[in-house]
């Protein structure tokens, strides 16, 4: 997954502008934030952990994100 770093939107335009600068995201040099999944683990009932590589400002770290699968969302779609 690739996100446009300049699209950050916290609901506060002044803060968003500051986040886009070299103090934080530096979107001029690093225009994208990427996440590449490396694994999914079932941890109980509808609970999962997605592990992957998150890259922000050219720095990559492995992270794990907890997720809850909601079957009703599929049934109501």
C-alpha positions in Angstrom: 0.0 0.0 0.0 1.3 3.4 -0.9 -0.1 6.7 0.6 0.5 10.2 -0.6 2.3 11.9 2.4 1.0 15.3 1.4 -2.5 14.1 1.9 -2.2 14.0 5.7 -5.4 15.5 7.2 -5.7 15.9 10.9 -8.6 18.3 10.7 -6.3 21.2 11.5 -4.8 22.9 8.4 -2.0 24.7 10.3 -0.9 21.4 11.9 -1.2 19.6 8.6 1.1 22.1 6.9 3.6 21.7 9.7 3.5 17.9 9.4 4.3 18.1 5.7 7.5 20.1 6.4 11.1 18.8 7.0 10.3 18.8 10.8 8.1 15.7 10.2 7.1 14.0 6.9 9.3 16.1 4.6 6.9 15.5 1.6 9.2 17.3 -0.8 11.9 14.6 -0.4 9.7 11.7 0.8 6.3 12.0 -1.0 5.0 8.5 -0.1 4.4 6.4 3.0 4.4 2.7 2.3 3.3 -0.5 4.0 4.1 -3.9 2.8 2.4 -6.8 4.6 4.7 -9.7 5.4 2.3 -11.9 7.3 -1.2 -12.3 8.9 -1.7 -14.3 12.1 -5.0 -15.4 13.5 -4.9 -14.7 17.2 -8.5 -15.6 18.3 -12.1 -15.6 17.1 -12.2 -12.6 14.7 -8.9 -11.1 15.8 -5.8 -11.0 13.6 -2.4 -9.4 13.6 -1.0 -8.0 10.4 2.8 -7.7 10.4 4.6 -5.7 7.7 7.2 -3.1 6.8 6.2 0.6 7.3 8.3 3.2 5.5 8.1 6.9 6.5 10.7 9.5 5.5 12.9 6.7 4.0 13.0 4.8 7.3 11.6 1.3 7.3 10.5 -0.5 10.5 8.6 -3.7 11.0 5.2 -3.1 12.8 2.3 -5.3 13.8 -1.2 -4.0 13.6 -4.1 -5.6 15.5 -7.3 -6.1 13.4 -10.8 -7.3 14.2 -12.7 -9.0 11.3 -16.4 -7.8 11.3 -18.5 -10.3 9.4 -21.6 -8.1 9.6 -19.8 -5.5 7.5 -19.6 -8.0 4.6 -23.2 -9.1 5.1 -24.5 -5.5 5.0 -22.4 -4.4 2.0 
